Amino acid sequence: MGRKQGKYEAAVNLICLMALSAIILYFLLYWTGIPDSVPGHYNALGEADRWSGKGELLLLPILGWILFIGMTVIGRFPQVWNTGVAVTGENRVRVYGILRNMLATVKLITVFTFVCLSVNSLAAKDLPFWFLPLFLVLMFGSILFFVVKLVRAR
């Protein structure tokens, strides 16, 4: 589909690319200085409840890249989305614009979650207690914001 990317969507993609590239670059430059044992999983309180080898750290940016690419590809085909509202010729641009911005926001939150987990695991310490609640509020709050906007825009 030959649609032009909106400014917000383009900015989010650039920020995500920079963040994902930065964490990969950090791994490449400082791999030998990373502790051999790093947190492999955190419980709901942010406490490391499983430790693993530093090789497992690579999963975080890899998953971040996979999710970024997947959401970017999905964003190119709005005609296959389940929008929750009837898409007509009159509201098509408005509805798809709101959904593209929602997807971009979810992409940004997802990428930064993986980057933050990577950085925190590099430090080999527990997550701040507010990490999970903040993630949940940002993720579900933004989705709710865009769903309300979508319902009003139909």
Secondary structure as GFF3:
##gff-version 3
##sequence-region A 1 154
A	DSSP	alpha_helix	7	30	.	.	.	ID=ss1
A	DSSP	three_ten_helix	31	33	.	.	.	ID=ss2
A	DSSP	beta_strand	37	42	.	.	.	ID=ss3
A	DSSP	beta_strand	48	53	.	.	.	ID=ss4
A	DSSP	three_ten_helix	54	58	.	.	.	ID=ss5
A	DSSP	alpha_helix	59	75	.	.	.	ID=ss6
A	DSSP	three_ten_helix	78	80	.	.	.	ID=ss7
A	DSSP	alpha_helix	92	122	.	.	.	ID=ss8
A	DSSP	alpha_helix	131	153	.	.	.	ID=ss9
###
